[in-house]
Amino acid sequence: MRTPVAPLHPAAGILATLSFFTLFAGDFWRDLVGWPAYLAIAGVLAIANVVWIFLARPQLPFRKWPKMLLLFVALAIASIGWARYEGTSGPGGHQDVLLGALALIAAGVAGLAPALILSQRQLAKILSAALRWVLGLSLLFELIVAVIIRHPILPLARVPGVDYSGNVPDAFHWSRNDLLHGGPIQGIVGNADLLAMCALIALIVFVLQRVDRVSRPFWGWFWIVVAALVLALTRSATVTVALVATAVVLGFALWARARGQRGRGPIYLSAIALVVVVVGGVLAAWTEFTALFGKEPSLTGRTDIWNAVIPLAQQHSAFGWGWLGYWVPWAKPFDGLAVRHGVQYLQAHNAWLDVWLQLGIVGVVVFACLAITTLGRAWFMAVDRPVTDASTRHPFNALALLPLLVFTAQLVQSIAESRMLIESGWALLVVWSVTTKASRP
């Protein structure tokens, strides 16, 4: 087991909160101060988290470390040796892959530090604080744009090589001034889907804290309403589906808690049957399903990106092209690969396709094992009573559901976004993988 959890030092709380705020709202820093300053901020936070781990000296036996997580990171680092890109760093793009591996490690360390050092309640407190800043600043930002500025605005820091003159695509705007028109708002992160995911995670955290009576009644309900309002104003189809899936998983988890550790067979059979029926129904009525959320069958061009990525992944199907995380637009084959309405997209909009492209079938197998084992441990953490010794079982607490519910939302998001491979998505995957493994007997 991990060492006993000490009270959270104020400096550690500030570091963890700022780290998660930066992970959730990296685009805020990039739009506000530009890429060089953002990289400096991210680098300082990564070093500070390493120092925090060193000073705290958490004791976690090797058998408690999630092996699939370590293997996936090792595979990403090893891919520097077989990188196949062509860009500014020369044939192979080894320097670009090195930067991708460093970004993976930096985001992972930001998740590893609180996972090793904090209790579940402390971790929820940190996530709650970071997400309150994201949601609060997003509403304030959109309100200022709507009431004072009254027109769409572009980022203060411009991306080199991007043409912001003339008829600028909507995707380039920091805010589209849609708050008073019912959304979709983009908030400080400049993207409705990303803001919606922040709101959904926040809603999960805030509700669980209120059920466990961790938060004060007034402020607990206040932030629940704020999260629900932001989620509604983003009008994100992907996150709406994630919300429904999370609610269904919550229902099954509560059912499993009520049944106890024995007699859960009907629960698992019902879950399998539901998945088969839903997936089959969606595939059979794809056009009607997408129309239900106001989307085209191409999912706003995502299927076009998938069709462009698959042939590339097949070229180096075993071990992939090399790990980058976010695509680098100056490297082949990404230069001009996914362009829609004048906007070049830098992800496959599907985490599994991105892993296949970058780390091949081997990477997909490892990533799938990482996801499945994390989900399985999160499930049993959520539905089994906490045990401190062979004879003592404690009452259920709501925060034990946190890894299961948030990771469920991430898995649904991974079908339409590659966010689980970078920044907040990757850091949270590290958190859930480590904490659920460490909590097992």
C-alpha positions in Angstrom: 0.0 0.0 0.0 1.0 3.6 -0.3 2.4 5.5 2.6 -0.1 7.3 4.8 -1.4 10.5 3.3 -0.1 13.7 5.0 -2.0 16.9 5.1 -1.8 18.8 1.9 0.8 21.6 2.1 -0.6 24.9 0.7 2.3 25.1 -1.8 1.7 21.6 -3.0 -2.0 22.4 -3.4 -1.2 25.5 -5.5 1.2 23.6 -7.7 -1.3 20.7 -8.3 -4.1 23.1 -9.0 -2.1 25.3 -11.4 -0.8 22.1 -13.1 -4.3 20.8 -13.7 -5.6 24.2 -14.7 -2.8 24.3 -17.3 -3.5 20.8 -18.5 -7.2 21.5 -18.9 -6.7 25.0 -20.3 -3.4 24.8 -22.2 -5.1 26.7 -25.1 -5.8 29.6 -22.7 -2.1 30.1 -22.2 -1.3 29.6 -25.8 -3.9 32.1 -27.0 -3.0 34.6 -24.3 0.8 34.6 -24.2 1.9 32.4 -27.1 3.6 29.1 -27.6 7.1 30.0 -26.2 5.7 31.4 -23.0 3.3 28.4 -22.7 6.2 25.9 -23.1 8.1 27.8 -20.4 5.2 27.6 -18.0 4.6 23.9 -18.8 8.3 23.1 -18.4 8.5 24.9 -15.0 5.4 23.0 -13.8 6.8 19.7 -14.9 10.1 20.3 -13.1 8.2 21.4 -10.0 6.1 18.2 -10.0 9.3 16.1 -10.2 10.7 18.0 -7.3 7.4 17.5 -5.4 7.7 13.7 -5.9 11.3 13.7 -4.8 10.6 15.6 -1.6 7.4 13.6 -0.8 9.2 10.3 -1.5 6.0 8.2 -1.9 6.6 4.5 -1.3 4.9 2.4 -3.9 6.2 -1.1 -4.5 7.0 -2.0 -8.1 4.2 -4.6 -8.1 1.8 -1.7 -7.5 2.9 0.2 -10.6 0.6 -0.3 -13.6 2.8 -2.2 -16.0 0.8 -1.3 -19.2 1.2 2.4 -18.4 5.0 1.9 -18.1 5.1 -0.2 -21.3 3.1 2.4 -23.3 5.5 5.2 -22.2 8.5 3.0 -23.0 7.1 2.3 -26.4 6.6 6.0 -27.2 10.2 6.8 -26.1 11.6 3.8 -28.1 9.8 5.1 -31.2 12.4 7.8 -31.5 14.6 5.2 -32.9 12.3 4.2 -35.8 10.6 7.6 -36.5 9.7 7.9 -40.2 8.6 11.6 -40.6 10.2 14.2 -42.8 10.3 17.7 -41.4 12.6 20.5 -40.2 14.5 18.0 -38.0 15.5 16.1 -41.1 14.6 12.6 -42.4 12.9 10.5 -39.8 11.8 13.5 -37.7 13.6 12.1 -34.7 13.8 15.4 -32.9 10.0 15.9 -33.4 9.4 12.5 -31.9 11.7 13.3 -29.0 9.7 16.4 -28.3 6.5 14.3 -28.5 7.9 11.9 -25.9 9.0 14.7 -23.6 5.4 16.2 -23.8 4.0 12.8 -22.9 6.3 12.5 -19.9 5.7 16.1 -18.8 1.9 15.7 -18.8 2.3 12.3 -17.2 4.4 13.6 -14.4 1.7 16.3 -13.6 -0.7 13.4 -13.2 1.7 11.1 -11.4 2.6 13.4 -8.6 -0.9 13.8 -7.1 -1.7 10.1 -7.9 1.3 9.0 -5.8 1.0 11.6 -3.0 -2.7 12.6 -2.5 -5.7 10.8 -1.1 -8.8 10.4 -3.2 -10.5 13.3 -1.3 -7.4 15.6 -1.8 -7.3 14.7 -5.5 -10.9 15.6 -5.9 -10.3 18.9 -4.1 -7.5 19.7 -6.5 -9.5 18.8 -9.6 -12.5 20.8 -8.2 -10.4 23.9 -7.7 -8.8 23.7 -11.2 -12.1 23.2 -12.9 -13.8 26.0 -11.0 -11.2 28.3 -12.4 -11.7 27.0 -15.9 -15.5 27.3 -15.8 -15.6 30.5 -13.9 -13.1 32.3 -16.1 -14.8 30.9 -19.2 -18.2 32.3 -18.3 -16.6 35.7 -17.3 -14.6 35.7 -20.6 -17.7 35.0 -22.7 -19.7 37.6 -20.8 -17.1 40.3 -21.4 -17.0 39.4 -25.1 -20.9 39.4 -25.3 -21.5 42.6 -23.3 -18.5 44.8 -23.8 -16.6 43.7 -27.0 -19.7 42.5 -28.8 -18.0 40.7 -31.7 -15.9 37.6 -32.2 -12.3 37.9 -31.1 -9.1 36.3 -32.2 -6.3 35.0 -29.9 -4.0 37.7 -28.5 -1.0 35.6 -29.4 -1.1 34.6 -33.0 0.3 31.2 -34.3 3.2 31.7 -36.7 2.3 30.8 -40.3 -1.5 31.2 -39.7 -3.3 33.8 -41.8 -5.6 35.8 -39.6 -6.6 38.3 -42.3 -9.7 38.4 -44.4 -12.5 35.9 -43.8 -11.1 34.1 -40.8 -12.5 30.5 -40.2 -14.6 30.1 -37.1 -12.1 27.6 -35.7 -9.4 30.4 -35.4 -11.5 32.6 -33.1 -10.9 32.5 -29.4 -14.5 33.4 -28.8 -17.3 33.6 -31.4 -19.5 35.9 -29.2 -22.3 33.3 -28.9 -23.1 33.5 -25.2 -26.2 35.6 -25.6 -27.3 33.6 -28.6 -27.4 30.3 -26.7 -24.0 29.0 -27.6 -22.0 27.1 -28.5 -19.6 28.9 -26.3 -15.9 28.2 -26.3 -14.7 29.8 -23.1 -11.0 30.4 -22.3 -10.0 27.2 -24.0 -11.3 28.4 -27.4 -13.1 25.2 -28.2 -16.6 24.1 -27.4 -15.9 20.4 -27.2 -12.9 20.9 -24.8 -14.9 23.2 -22.6 -17.8 20.8 -22.6 -15.5 18.0 -21.4 -14.2 20.2 -18.6 -17.8 20.9 -17.6 -18.7 17.2 -17.6 -15.7 16.2 -15.5 -16.4 19.2 -13.2 -20.1 18.1 -12.9 -19.0 14.6 -11.9 -16.5 15.9 -9.3 -18.9 18.5 -7.8 -21.8 16.1 -7.5 -19.7 13.4 -5.8 -18.2 15.9 -3.4 -21.7 17.1 -2.5 -23.0 13.6 -2.0 -20.0 12.9 0.3 -20.7 16.3 2.0 -17.2 17.4 1.2 -18.3 20.7 -0.2 -20.5 23.3 1.6 -24.1 23.1 0.6 -24.5 26.5 -1.0 -21.2 26.5 -2.9 -21.5 22.9 -3.8 -24.9 23.4 -5.5 -23.7 26.7 -7.0 -20.9 25.0 -8.9 -23.0 22.1 -9.9 -25.4 24.6 -11.5 -22.5 26.4 -13.2 -21.1 23.1 -14.6 -24.5 22.1 -15.9 -25.0 25.6 -17.4 -21.6 25.5 -19.2 -22.3 22.0 -20.4 -25.6 23.1 -21.9 -24.1 26.2 -23.5 -21.4 24.3 -25.3 -23.9 22.1 -27.1 -21.3 19.4 -27.7 -22.7 16.3 -29.3 -19.6 14.2 -28.3 -19.8 15.2 -24.7 -23.6 14.7 -24.6 -23.1 11.1 -25.6 -20.4 10.8 -23.0 -22.8 12.3 -20.4 -25.4 9.6 -21.2 -22.9 6.8 -21.1 -21.5 8.0 -17.8 -25.1 8.1 -16.4 -25.7 4.6 -17.6 -22.4 3.3 -16.0 -23.3 5.1 -12.8 -26.7 3.2 -12.8 -24.9 -0.1 -13.2 -22.4 0.7 -10.5 -25.1 1.6 -8.0 -26.9 -1.6 -8.9 -23.7 -3.6 -8.3 -23.2 -1.9 -4.9 -26.8 -2.9 -4.0 -26.2 -6.5 -5.0 -22.9 -6.9 -3.1 -20.0 -9.0 -4.4 -22.1 -12.0 -5.0 -24.9 -12.2 -7.5 -23.6 -9.7 -10.0 -24.0 -12.0 -13.0 -27.3 -10.4 -14.1 -25.6 -7.0 -14.0 -22.8 -8.1 -16.3 -25.1 -9.9 -18.7 -27.4 -6.8 -18.8 -24.4 -4.5 -19.5 -23.2 -6.7 -22.4 -26.6 -6.9 -23.9 -27.1 -3.2 -23.7 -23.7 -2.5 -25.4 -24.5 -4.9 -28.2 -28.0 -3.4 -28.7 -26.8 0.2 -28.6 -23.8 -0.3 -30.9 -25.8 -2.4 -33.3 -28.6 0.2 -33.3 -26.3 3.1 -33.8 -24.5 1.4 -36.7 -27.7 0.4 -38.4 -29.3 3.9 -38.1 -26.1 6.0 -38.3 -27.7 8.8 -40.3 -30.6 9.1 -37.9 -28.3 8.9 -34.9 -26.1 11.8 -36.0 -29.1 13.8 -37.1 -30.4 13.5 -33.5 -27.5 15.6 -32.4 -27.6 18.0 -35.3 -24.6 16.5 -37.0 -23.8 15.3 -40.5 -23.1 11.5 -41.0 -19.4 12.5 -41.5 -19.3 13.9 -37.9 -18.2 17.4 -39.0 -15.6 15.9 -41.3 -14.1 13.4 -38.8 -14.8 10.4 -41.1 -12.9 12.2 -43.8 -9.9 12.5 -41.5 -10.2 8.9 -40.5 -10.2 7.8 -44.1 -7.0 9.8 -44.7 -5.3 8.4 -41.6 -6.0 4.7 -42.1 -3.9 4.3 -45.3 -1.0 6.0 -43.6 -1.3 3.8 -40.6 -1.3 0.7 -42.9 2.0 1.8 -44.4 3.8 1.1 -41.1 1.2 -1.0 -39.4 3.3 -2.9 -36.8 5.1 -0.1 -34.9 3.8 3.1 -36.5 5.5 6.3 -37.7 6.7 7.3 -34.2 5.1 9.1 -31.3 4.2 12.7 -31.6 1.0 13.2 -29.6 -0.3 16.2 -31.4 0.7 16.2 -35.0 3.4 18.7 -36.1 2.1 20.6 -39.2 5.5 21.1 -40.7 6.3 17.4 -41.0 5.2 15.0 -43.7 2.8 13.3 -44.0 0.8 15.8 -41.9 1.4 18.8 -44.0 -2.0 19.3 -45.6 -3.3 15.9 -44.5 -6.4 17.1 -42.6 -7.7 20.4 -43.9 -11.3 21.4 -43.6 -12.7 24.9 -44.4 -9.2 26.4 -44.4 -8.3 24.9 -41.0 -5.5 22.3 -40.7 -6.4 19.8 -37.9 -3.5 18.3 -35.9 -5.1 15.1 -34.6 -6.9 12.0 -36.0 -10.0 12.9 -34.0 -9.9 9.3 -32.7 -7.4 8.3 -30.0 -7.3 4.7 -31.2 -6.5 5.7 -34.8 -3.9 8.1 -33.6 -2.2 5.3 -31.5 -2.3 3.0 -34.6 -0.8 5.7 -36.8 2.0 6.6 -34.3 2.8 3.3 -32.5 1.2 0.7 -34.8 -0.8 -2.3 -33.9 1.6 -3.1 -31.1 0.8 0.4 -29.6 -2.9 -0.2 -30.0 -2.7 -3.6 -28.1 -0.7 -2.0 -25.3 -3.0 1.0 -25.1 -6.1 -1.2 -25.2 -4.6 -3.3 -22.3 -3.9 -0.1 -20.4 -7.5 1.1 -20.9 -9.2 -2.2 -20.1 -7.1 -2.9 -16.9 -7.7 0.7 -15.7 -11.4 0.5 -16.4 -11.6 -2.9 -14.6 -9.8 -1.7 -11.5 -11.9 1.5 -11.5 -15.1 -0.6 -11.7 -14.2 -2.7 -8.6 -12.9 0.3 -6.7 -16.4 1.9 -7.3 -18.6 -1.1 -6.5 -16.7 -3.0 -3.7 -16.6 -1.7 -0.1 -13.3 -0.3 1.0 -11.2 -2.8 3.0 -8.4 -2.0 5.4 -7.8 -5.6 6.7 -9.3 -9.0 6.4 -12.2 -8.3 8.8 -13.0 -4.6 8.3 -15.2 -3.3 5.5 -16.1 0.4 5.4 -19.2 2.1 4.1 -19.3 3.1 0.5 -18.3 6.7 -0.4 -19.3 8.6 -3.5 -15.7 9.7 -4.4 -14.8 6.0 -5.0 -16.9 6.4 -8.2 -14.7 9.2 -9.5 -12.2 7.2 -11.6 -14.9 5.0 -13.1 -17.2 7.9 -14.2 -14.5 10.2 -15.5 -12.7 7.5 -17.3 -15.9 6.3 -18.9 -16.4 9.9 -20.2 -12.8 9.9 -21.5 -13.3 6.6 -23.3 -16.4 7.9 -25.1 -14.6 11.1 -26.0 -11.7 9.0 -27.4 -13.9 7.9 -30.3 -14.2 11.4 -31.7 -11.2 13.1 -30.1 -7.5 12.2 -29.5 -7.5 14.2 -26.2 -6.8 11.2 -24.0 -3.3 11.1 -25.5 -2.2 14.6 -24.6 -2.4 17.2 -21.8 -5.4 16.7 -19.4 -6.6 13.5 -21.0 -3.2 11.8 -20.6 -2.6 13.2 -17.1 -6.0 11.9 -16.0 -5.4 8.5 -17.5 -2.1 8.3 -15.5 -4.0 9.3 -12.4 -6.7 6.7 -12.7 -4.2 4.0 -13.8 -1.9 4.6 -10.8 -4.5 5.2 -8.1 -6.7 2.2 -9.0 -3.6 -0.1 -9.1 -2.3 1.3 -5.8 -5.6 0.8 -4.1 -5.9 -2.9 -4.9 -5.0 -5.4 -2.0 
